Amino acid sequence: MWLYDFLMKPTDLPYDFDEWKKLPFPERIKKVCQAWGLQGFGAPAFTVVFYTLKILFYIWVWIVFCSYSTELGTTETIGEWWFSLEAMGKALLWTILIEVVGFGGASGPLTARYMPPLGAITYWLRPNTIKVPLFRFLGDKRNILDILLYAALLYFLVIACIASKVTPEVILPILILLPVLGVLDRAIYLAARADVWYPTLFVYLFPAETGGALKILWFGIWFWAAFSKLTPTFTSVVAVMICNSPFLKFDWLKKLLFKSYPEDLRLSDTAIYISHFGTVVEFVLPILLITGTFLGWPYEIMLFALIGMTAFHTFIFLNFPMGVPMEWNVIMVYGGWLLFGFNPEVMPMDVANPLIIILCLVCVFALPLIGNFFPKYVSFLLSMRYYAGTWPYSIWLFKEGTKMAKLEPNIVKTSPDLRKQLGFFYDKKTTDSILSRVISFRMMHLPSRALHETLPKAVDNIDDYYWIDGEFLAGEVVGWNFGDGHLHHEPVLASIQKRCNFESGELRVIMVESPQLHNGRMHWRIHDAKDGLMEEGYSSVYDLKAKMPWPE
C-alpha cells in the first residue's frame, strides 16, 4: 500500500476541497492558481517514472532498429556508428512511428491520458470515429479507406525501421502517404510531427545532399523555436513550467516568478529576465553552430555550443512540460551532436537540388512566417511556434449532466470522460480535486486571461456548467491533442453537434486564436452548439499583462 501511495497519490491541495467548491467562481480560480504557483499540477511520482521509462524504451527500440542496418551495429559497437546519417535516418523513422501510433508526445497523464494512456491508433483504426479533414466536403466520419491508408502508413514505417538500409525506395511510400492522410485527417499529419520530421525524412531521397540539408533544417527548427518566444506570452509559459517541475521544488524560486505571491500572480521582472535569457540562448547557440559550420570554426567553439544546446534541452526535459515533447528534445540533441559535432565536413552550401531548396523555403520559411502573422491559416505546429504560449485554445462548457447524457453515448471513441479515466485509480473526491487543477493550468497562461471578458458573455452562471478544456475534449473525440486549438474549433463542434443534437444553451464553446506576432491580437468567438456564433471580438495579449490569472 505504501508503494501505491508513493507512486500514485497526487499532491494534497493546500485548502479544503469541500469548502473550495462552495466559493464563488473567481475565488475558486484564485485558489487553484495560487496552488499551481507552488505545486504545479501536483502529479504523483508515477508521472516521472512513466515518462522516464518511455524515453528509455524509445532509445532502446532505436538501437534495436539500427541493428537491422548492415552499416550499423548493436549496443556493443554503438560508439562506432551512432553518429552516422544512417543511424539518424532510423531515429527519424522510429520517431514518426511512435508519434503516429500515439505513444509519443501526446501520451500519458500529462496529456490527460490515464486509461488508456494513448489515443491515435485506437481511433484511427476504428471506423466511424471523428476525423478533421483539410476540406469539409471530405466528410468527418472515418471510413475503410481512411483506416487502410493509416494501416499502410504503419506498415511502411515498420518496414523502413527494420530495413537493412534507409534508401529512397524505403521512405518514398511514407512521404506519399503522410500528406494524403493529412488531407483526409489533419490530426494524423500533425501527430506524426510532420512539421519537423517530414522535411527531415524527405532529404533522405537525395543521399549526396542529406547531411547538408539536415543541417539547414535543424537550424531552421531551432531558429523558429527561438523566434516564437518573441512574445510576452512566453514569460507565462516559463513560470507555469517551472512551477510544475518535479525537480525544482524551491518555493522561494517559484515565488520570485510573481510580483507578490500569493495575492499578485502577475509575472515579475525575475520571470521576464529568465524568459529573455532563455530566448537569447535559444537564438545564439544555433547561430553559432551554423556560422561555425560555414566559417570552419575550431572544434572547441562548436563543442561549447553543443554543450549549451544539450543543457538547454535537458532543462526543458527535466521540467516535464505539459504535452511532454520528450522525444523531440532527445532527437534534437542527438541530431545536433551528430550533424554539427561529428560531421563537420558536411556543408549546407553543397545543397543544390531544387526540390530540397523548395522544401526548405516552404517548411522553414513560408509556413512559419505566414503562421506567425496570420495564425488562423496555419497550425501552430507548422508555424513552429513551439512552447511559447502562442497556441490557440478553446473552453467547452457543458450544461451539467449533458456531456455524459449526450456526448458519451453518441460519439465513437476509445477514451472515456476524464472523470471515468481517473476513476480507475482514485475515488470521486480525489478525481474531482485533480480535475480542478486543470483550470489553473489554462488561466496561468497569459492568453487565457481573455476568458475574463468572454466567459460572462458565454454563460449567465458558470456554476451551471461543466468546464472541459478543448485539449482534453480533442483527446476524447478526435484521438489526439498537442496544443493545437484547430483540432477542437468550429468543424469539430459541428461534427459533435451533428451526432449529439445539443439544445440551445446546453453546450457553449469559447474559441481563442493564437496571437498575431505584429500586434498581439487574438480573435475570439463564442458559439452555441445549436444556435451557432453568438459573439466574436478581439483581445490583445499586451492588454492582458495587467490582469490577474483570476477574474476580479
BELNORBEL-V160778 format. One record per helix or strand of 3 or more residues. SS is the DSSP state (H for helix, E for strand). FROM is the first residue (numbers start at 0). TO is the last residue. If there is no record, write none. Layout:
BEGIN
ss={SS	SS}
from={FROM	FROM}
to={TO	TO}
END
This chain:
BEGIN
ss={H	H	H	H	H	H	H	H	H	H	H	H	H	H	H	H	E	E	H	H	H	H	H	H	E	H	H	H	H	H	E	H	H	H	E	E	E	H}
from={1	16	24	44	74	84	108	120	135	143	167	185	193	206	232	250	257	263	268	298	325	347	353	374	392	401	417	427	445	461	464	469	484	489	506	520	531	540}
to={7	20	38	65	80	100	110	123	137	160	183	190	204	226	243	255	259	266	294	317	340	349	372	376	398	409	422	443	457	463	468	476	486	499	511	527	539	543}
END
